[in-house]
Amino acid sequence: MKTTTALIRRNIKLFFKDKGLFFTSLITPLILLVLYTTFLGNVYRDSFLLSVPEFMQNEVSDIIDGCVGGQLVSSLLAVSCITVAFCSNMLMVQDKVSGAYNDISVTPVKHTRVAISYYAATFLVTLIINLVALVAGLIYIAAIGWYLTVSDVLFLILDILLAVLFGTALSSLIGFFLSSQGQISAVGSIVSSCYGFICGAYMPISQFSEGLQTVISFLPGTYATSLFRNHAMGGALDALTEKGIPVDAITELRNVVDCNIYFLDTKVSIGAMFAVITLTIAVIMTAYVLINKLKGGKARAK
């Protein structure tokens, strides 16, 4: 245990020592927040206003702003929990390039412990950065329209925890097969540019074709995004209901913004979403540990 802890500390120190890598990871979600508010804020607002009778639009203007803020922040967190994990996990590949990984491998330390140390360090770094992003997002929501409850904020923290675990597991498994800085940079670029679309962060899944919606419903990232949506927007949507907006209209609005997700025409409950993410993390983590254990066995055989 002491060895694993020492390796985790070593990996975290090296990450923060690399100022370029640290600031890139930290600034990325903040830049996304600025871009989202600049380019998507009005688009989201207009789409919400279409669901509200014209004579009520002025009355619920502040609540609409709260919905927009919730959608923007949920999109930001859904993407950054994954993309930042890939950025933070560059250390594992850098160690392969520098030869540090081989130096560690020839010691009596088991490969599984080395793997867990990389995972834990990446998880902690990514969690810290995304909690900072959450604080920035909450400040933004408070400035334009606060309708969150204490439980909503706590659930958002839980969502971040699970999404970071998922992102770290995914980046660790993929990073295991990479051996150069160029490869991890290429993978990071692909993930950064594509993940937001396939998880529904940039464009609601409800706007895709039925076939693509069916395919995306099999991806765990879809449910992570929906969890963020529900907990960031739930209070504002409930406030619209209290203002007299018909329940059917609110249900349709929840469908449009992916608060409601359907798997083969069956609505997925919040509990089922948590279960999907948790199971996915367990499966990927098991695969990650097993391939490292297998590699360790082959190394000892040699």
Secondary structure, DSSP 8 states (H G I E B T S, - for coil): -HHHHHHHHHHHHHHHH-HHHHHHHHHHHHHHHHHHHHHTHHHHHHHHHTTS-GGGTTTTHHHHHHHHHHHHHHHHHHHHHHHHHHHHTHHHHHHHHHTHHHHHHTSSS-HHHHHHHHHHHHHHHHHHHHHHHHHHHHHHHHHH-----HHHHHHHHHHHHHHHHHHHHHHHHHHHT--SHHHHHHHHHHHHHHHHHHTTSSS-GGGS-HHHHHHHTTSHHHHHHHHHHHHHHHHHHHHHHHTT--HHHHHHHHHHTTSS-EETTEE--HHHHHHHHHHHHHHHHHHHHHHHHHHHHHHHH-
